[in-house]
Amino acid sequence: MDLAIGQAGMIDIDVSNMDSLSEKQLDTAFKCIVARELLRTLLYLPRSMNTHELGWHYLSQIDLVRVIHLVVTETELKTDQLSNSINSALKQLQTNQMTDDPALFDDALSLVSYLSPNFQLKTTVATCLQNLYWRAPTSEERRILYPRREGLRSDTLYVGSISHAQLLVENPEARELADRLLSNLERDKFLANYWHDWFRGFLTGNPIDWELQRRVSSIDEKTWSAGHLAVTKEIERIQAEMLSENLPMAEVVETNPETGKFRAVPIPVENPVTVAALLSQIEDSLEDCLGGHNGLAQHSGTVKKLNRVLTKYRDDPQNAELTLTRVAGSLRSQLHDTRELPDNEDNLSLLDAVEEGVRGIRANHPEVAKNREQLAQQAMKALAPEDKELLAQALPVLAEISEPELAEDFEADIPELINDTILPLPDGAPPLPGTDVTTRVFSRVSKMAIATEKGAQIFDSKEIKTARLAHLGYTVLGLLYSLAQIGLRILGII
């Protein structure tokens, strides 16, 4: 490949591989390349998001982050619904622009213009990319120290397959800048969670969920005008809402008006005679297994779960289905895979009874069946050590702000959720949390957060003054939102 050497030692870009692409493919690739270059401009912000040094310049940098977020999201999703938000954000940026590097801001605004819905190329894509590559966007010193367009040149080499799934930067200088930016974002109360995760996703080639990005992009101007705290609270509400949608449960989480504590109200049992018969069959089969030499012990997790279904969840079809599904999977594994249990008549009868119970509950409760279909599509990720620690610390707080029955569930589910992910699986795969406890814990936490945000009585009750909560440094709402973010990480949304 004959690559020309240009100013400041920069290597020209190769555009020869664009000839084989269709007009539509070329347009998509062009916009993705420009969007990725726009994201890279954040690396070169003067004192990038360092609140201790920036002063009023901080607001300009946040305005630029917002514009880039909006434009990149619209370029990827093509919603045709964010034009007004983009125009408002651009106006805000241009009005309040205070920066030590106006050339960088002008460069970013120029890149934004290429992604405008009304933009029309006056040259070929190849010529346009070459012009972008060679245009000096910042001071001579910075351009020499950090070859800003190296990423763009690299992207053109893969123009036929370029996407946000590729690393955003690769050279050591740019990676160093990226680490500095992420560190500053992580220390900033306003930017620490969503905005840190958002930019890190592009850096690593694993963007956070695009639907979440779309919803954040749709935050109205009134909320942005109300200040950073209002924006942060709205993002947290959006995240809790998405978690609740992705972990559906056929129950209502509300506060008891008499105590101000949370409770979970299940949907009523449909066709109770049939459901009762199915549970009785499970109860009889379990009794037969425990009465012989079948390998099941009264203290085992499987038996404890079944007893919970036969007592606490007898009139709760959603939680009965969640738990029985988990038990059926465990029994199948113990009988047919690990051979921990003998596949004798008693054990096989218990498995049949549990599976029949699952089918019967779903058949009589369409909402539960629909939730199972959605949950089956979820790919769970392992819990990080710091997430396990926060869950353990949050348990006594959740128990304290919940009615006894809901508190009992948290006290059973959270230790199981943590312990299920401690040891690696036999095949070396990462340990994953169980769907039943994951759904129960995080669906409820998300609904509790939404209820608290709407003014649930617990927000003003004595429980929020508990010493445990003060020790953690959270309000009730802050703790619930932090737990919701753990749920989003398990689902791979952030």
TAZI-V538105 format. One record per residue. N is the residue number from 0. PSI is psi in whole degrees, -180 to 180 (* if undefined). OMEGA is omega in whole degrees, 0 to 359 (none if undefined). Layout:
n=(N | N)
psi=(PSI | PSI)
omega=(OMEGA | OMEGA)
This chain:
n=(0 | 1 | 2 | 3 | 4 | 5 | 6 | 7 | 8 | 9 | 10 | 11 | 12 | 13 | 14 | 15 | 16 | 17 | 18 | 19 | 20 | 21 | 22 | 23 | 24 | 25 | 26 | 27 | 28 | 29 | 30 | 31 | 32 | 33 | 34 | 35 | 36 | 37 | 38 | 39 | 40 | 41 | 42 | 43 | 44 | 45 | 46 | 47 | 48 | 49 | 50 | 51 | 52 | 53 | 54 | 55 | 56 | 57 | 58 | 59 | 60 | 61 | 62 | 63 | 64 | 65 | 66 | 67 | 68 | 69 | 70 | 71 | 72 | 73 | 74 | 75 | 76 | 77 | 78 | 79 | 80 | 81 | 82 | 83 | 84 | 85 | 86 | 87 | 88 | 89 | 90 | 91 | 92 | 93 | 94 | 95 | 96 | 97 | 98 | 99 | 100 | 101 | 102 | 103 | 104 | 105 | 106 | 107 | 108 | 109 | 110 | 111 | 112 | 113 | 114 | 115 | 116 | 117 | 118 | 119 | 120 | 121 | 122 | 123 | 124 | 125 | 126 | 127 | 128 | 129 | 130 | 131 | 132 | 133 | 134 | 135 | 136 | 137 | 138 | 139 | 140 | 141 | 142 | 143 | 144 | 145 | 146 | 147 | 148 | 149 | 150 | 151 | 152 | 153 | 154 | 155 | 156 | 157 | 158 | 159 | 160 | 161 | 162 | 163 | 164 | 165 | 166 | 167 | 168 | 169 | 170 | 171 | 172 | 173 | 174 | 175 | 176 | 177 | 178 | 179 | 180 | 181 | 182 | 183 | 184 | 185 | 186 | 187 | 188 | 189 | 190 | 191 | 192 | 193 | 194 | 195 | 196 | 197 | 198 | 199 | 200 | 201 | 202 | 203 | 204 | 205 | 206 | 207 | 208 | 209 | 210 | 211 | 212 | 213 | 214 | 215 | 216 | 217 | 218 | 219 | 220 | 221 | 222 | 223 | 224 | 225 | 226 | 227 | 228 | 229 | 230 | 231 | 232 | 233 | 234 | 235 | 236 | 237 | 238 | 239 | 240 | 241 | 242 | 243 | 244 | 245 | 246 | 247 | 248 | 249 | 250 | 251 | 252 | 253 | 254 | 255 | 256 | 257 | 258 | 259 | 260 | 261 | 262 | 263 | 264 | 265 | 266 | 267 | 268 | 269 | 270 | 271 | 272 | 273 | 274 | 275 | 276 | 277 | 278 | 279 | 280 | 281 | 282 | 283 | 284 | 285 | 286 | 287 | 288 | 289 | 290 | 291 | 292 | 293 | 294 | 295 | 296 | 297 | 298 | 299 | 300 | 301 | 302 | 303 | 304 | 305 | 306 | 307 | 308 | 309 | 310 | 311 | 312 | 313 | 314 | 315 | 316 | 317 | 318 | 319 | 320 | 321 | 322 | 323 | 324 | 325 | 326 | 327 | 328 | 329 | 330 | 331 | 332 | 333 | 334 | 335 | 336 | 337 | 338 | 339 | 340 | 341 | 342 | 343 | 344 | 345 | 346 | 347 | 348 | 349 | 350 | 351 | 352 | 353 | 354 | 355 | 356 | 357 | 358 | 359 | 360 | 361 | 362 | 363 | 364 | 365 | 366 | 367 | 368 | 369 | 370 | 371 | 372 | 373 | 374 | 375 | 376 | 377 | 378 | 379 | 380 | 381 | 382 | 383 | 384 | 385 | 386 | 387 | 388 | 389 | 390 | 391 | 392 | 393 | 394 | 395 | 396 | 397 | 398 | 399 | 400 | 401 | 402 | 403 | 404 | 405 | 406 | 407 | 408 | 409 | 410 | 411 | 412 | 413 | 414 | 415 | 416 | 417 | 418 | 419 | 420 | 421 | 422 | 423 | 424 | 425 | 426 | 427 | 428 | 429 | 430 | 431 | 432 | 433 | 434 | 435 | 436 | 437 | 438 | 439 | 440 | 441 | 442 | 443 | 444 | 445 | 446 | 447 | 448 | 449 | 450 | 451 | 452 | 453 | 454 | 455 | 456 | 457 | 458 | 459 | 460 | 461 | 462 | 463 | 464 | 465 | 466 | 467 | 468 | 469 | 470 | 471 | 472 | 473 | 474 | 475 | 476 | 477 | 478 | 479 | 480 | 481 | 482 | 483 | 484 | 485 | 486 | 487 | 488 | 489 | 490 | 491 | 492 | 493)
psi=(128 | 100 | 128 | 147 | 125 | -153 | 145 | 27 | 10 | 142 | 136 | 160 | 155 | 119 | 9 | -27 | 7 | -16 | -28 | -6 | 147 | 167 | -41 | -44 | -41 | -40 | -44 | -45 | -42 | -47 | -37 | -42 | -44 | -40 | -41 | -38 | -36 | -42 | -36 | -24 | -27 | -27 | -27 | 13 | 137 | 124 | 52 | 104 | 24 | 100 | -23 | -20 | -22 | -34 | -136 | -19 | -22 | -42 | -39 | -40 | -39 | -41 | -39 | -42 | -43 | -46 | -46 | -42 | -47 | -48 | -43 | -41 | -47 | -38 | -39 | -44 | -21 | 53 | -25 | 24 | -2 | 7 | -46 | -40 | -41 | -44 | -41 | -43 | -40 | -41 | -43 | -43 | -45 | -30 | -42 | 14 | 112 | 112 | 153 | -8 | 73 | -28 | -39 | -42 | -40 | -38 | -44 | -44 | -34 | -44 | -39 | -41 | -32 | -21 | 5 | 141 | -27 | 1 | 137 | 127 | 134 | -7 | -175 | 161 | -42 | -47 | -42 | -44 | -38 | -40 | -42 | -39 | -42 | -17 | 125 | 112 | -18 | -170 | 156 | -41 | -48 | -36 | -34 | -43 | -40 | 98 | 90 | -36 | 9 | -38 | -40 | -43 | -42 | -40 | -36 | -23 | -24 | 35 | -30 | -18 | 12 | 138 | 173 | -2 | -4 | 151 | 141 | -39 | 151 | -27 | 150 | -39 | -45 | -37 | -36 | -42 | -39 | -43 | -40 | -43 | -46 | -40 | -43 | -40 | -39 | -29 | -11 | 124 | -37 | -35 | -7 | -40 | -81 | -50 | -34 | -49 | -37 | -51 | -38 | -35 | -43 | -39 | -40 | -1 | 22 | 72 | 147 | 166 | 129 | -29 | -38 | -43 | -39 | -43 | -39 | -38 | -25 | 1 | 130 | 165 | -33 | -42 | -43 | -38 | -23 | -10 | 172 | -36 | -41 | -40 | -44 | -45 | -38 | -39 | -43 | -39 | -43 | -43 | -43 | -40 | -44 | -39 | -44 | -39 | -35 | -16 | 70 | 142 | 137 | 72 | 164 | 130 | 123 | 174 | 142 | 117 | -21 | -32 | -18 | 9 | 159 | 149 | 155 | 124 | 112 | 159 | 153 | 152 | 127 | 143 | 60 | -30 | -45 | -45 | -42 | -38 | -40 | -42 | -36 | -37 | -41 | -42 | -44 | -43 | -38 | -41 | -40 | -42 | -43 | -19 | -9 | -167 | 73 | 2 | -14 | 133 | 150 | -30 | 0 | 157 | -37 | -46 | -40 | -42 | -44 | -40 | -34 | -40 | -43 | -13 | -77 | -39 | 16 | -34 | 27 | 86 | -35 | -50 | -30 | -44 | -44 | -48 | -43 | -35 | -43 | -43 | -42 | -43 | -41 | -44 | -42 | -42 | -44 | -31 | -40 | -23 | -65 | -17 | 28 | -28 | 141 | 140 | 60 | 180 | -42 | -46 | -40 | -35 | -38 | -44 | -44 | -41 | -41 | -45 | -38 | -37 | -42 | -49 | -40 | -41 | -45 | -39 | -33 | -7 | 87 | -35 | -39 | -42 | -41 | -41 | -39 | -40 | -41 | -43 | -32 | -22 | -7 | 136 | 110 | 144 | 162 | 152 | 136 | 154 | -41 | -28 | -39 | -41 | -44 | -39 | -44 | -41 | -31 | -23 | -52 | -29 | -46 | -40 | -36 | -29 | 10 | 152 | 157 | -44 | -42 | -39 | -40 | -40 | -46 | -42 | -25 | -40 | -42 | -45 | -38 | -41 | -42 | -47 | -31 | -21 | 15 | -48 | 142 | 156 | 159 | -33 | 5 | -4 | 156 | 142 | 139 | 146 | 152 | 144 | -38 | -49 | -36 | -48 | -47 | -47 | -52 | -27 | -43 | -42 | -43 | -41 | -34 | -40 | -45 | -42 | -39 | -42 | -33 | 0 | 29 | 149 | -27 | -27 | -30 | 5 | 169 | -21 | -30 | -10 | 9 | 146 | -35 | -42 | -41 | -38 | -36 | -17 | 26 | 156 | 171 | -48 | -43 | -40 | -45 | -40 | -36 | -38 | -38 | -37 | -31 | -44 | -41 | -35 | -39 | -37 | -7 | 17 | -36 | *)
omega=(182 | 183 | 180 | 176 | 186 | 184 | 178 | 176 | 181 | 179 | 181 | 180 | 180 | 182 | 185 | 183 | 179 | 186 | 184 | 184 | 175 | 180 | 180 | 179 | 181 | 179 | 179 | 180 | 180 | 182 | 178 | 179 | 180 | 179 | 179 | 177 | 177 | 177 | 181 | 180 | 180 | 181 | 188 | 175 | 176 | 181 | 192 | 175 | 178 | 187 | 181 | 183 | 193 | 186 | 182 | 179 | 181 | 182 | 178 | 181 | 177 | 177 | 178 | 177 | 180 | 180 | 181 | 178 | 181 | 185 | 180 | 179 | 181 | 179 | 181 | 188 | 180 | 183 | 186 | 183 | 187 | 184 | 181 | 179 | 179 | 180 | 179 | 181 | 177 | 179 | 179 | 180 | 183 | 180 | 187 | 187 | 174 | 186 | 174 | 184 | 180 | 179 | 179 | 178 | 178 | 178 | 179 | 180 | 177 | 178 | 177 | 182 | 178 | 182 | 178 | 178 | 183 | 184 | 177 | 179 | 176 | 176 | 175 | 177 | 181 | 180 | 180 | 179 | 177 | 178 | 178 | 184 | 187 | 182 | 181 | 187 | 185 | 182 | 181 | 182 | 182 | 182 | 179 | 181 | 183 | 180 | 190 | 188 | 181 | 179 | 179 | 179 | 180 | 181 | 182 | 178 | 182 | 188 | 181 | 183 | 185 | 178 | 178 | 177 | 178 | 179 | 183 | 179 | 181 | 183 | 187 | 181 | 181 | 178 | 177 | 177 | 180 | 179 | 179 | 180 | 180 | 179 | 179 | 178 | 183 | 181 | 185 | 184 | 182 | 189 | 193 | 187 | 187 | 188 | 175 | 180 | 181 | 183 | 179 | 179 | 179 | 179 | 185 | 182 | 180 | 183 | 175 | 186 | 184 | 177 | 175 | 178 | 179 | 182 | 177 | 178 | 183 | 176 | 189 | 184 | 180 | 179 | 178 | 180 | 181 | 176 | 187 | 180 | 179 | 179 | 180 | 180 | 180 | 177 | 178 | 177 | 179 | 180 | 178 | 179 | 179 | 178 | 178 | 180 | 183 | 176 | 186 | 173 | 181 | 178 | 176 | 174 | 185 | 175 | 175 | 184 | 181 | 184 | 184 | 180 | 182 | 174 | 177 | 182 | 182 | 172 | 181 | 178 | 175 | 181 | 187 | 181 | 180 | 181 | 179 | 179 | 179 | 179 | 178 | 177 | 177 | 181 | 180 | 181 | 178 | 179 | 179 | 181 | 182 | 183 | 182 | 180 | 188 | 175 | 180 | 179 | 182 | 184 | 183 | 180 | 180 | 181 | 178 | 179 | 180 | 178 | 177 | 178 | 185 | 180 | 187 | 185 | 183 | 180 | 182 | 187 | 181 | 182 | 175 | 180 | 179 | 184 | 180 | 177 | 178 | 181 | 180 | 178 | 180 | 179 | 179 | 180 | 182 | 182 | 190 | 184 | 183 | 181 | 177 | 178 | 177 | 180 | 179 | 186 | 182 | 182 | 179 | 178 | 178 | 178 | 179 | 181 | 179 | 180 | 177 | 176 | 178 | 181 | 182 | 179 | 180 | 182 | 183 | 182 | 183 | 181 | 177 | 179 | 179 | 178 | 179 | 178 | 180 | 181 | 181 | 181 | 182 | 175 | 183 | 176 | 182 | 176 | 175 | 181 | 181 | 177 | 176 | 181 | 180 | 177 | 180 | 179 | 183 | 185 | 181 | 178 | 178 | 179 | 184 | 182 | 183 | 171 | 187 | 183 | 179 | 178 | 178 | 178 | 178 | 183 | 176 | 189 | 185 | 175 | 178 | 179 | 180 | 185 | 179 | 185 | 182 | 186 | 178 | 178 | 183 | 183 | 178 | 179 | 179 | 179 | 184 | 179 | 179 | 182 | 185 | 182 | 177 | 181 | 184 | 183 | 190 | 172 | 182 | 179 | 181 | 179 | 176 | 178 | 180 | 180 | 179 | 179 | 181 | 175 | 177 | 186 | 182 | 184 | 182 | 185 | 182 | 184 | 183 | 179 | 182 | 181 | 180 | 182 | 179 | 180 | 181 | 180 | 181 | 158 | 176 | 182 | 179 | 179 | 180 | 179 | 178 | 177 | 178 | 179 | 173 | 178 | 178 | 178 | 177 | 181 | 180 | 180 | 174 | none)
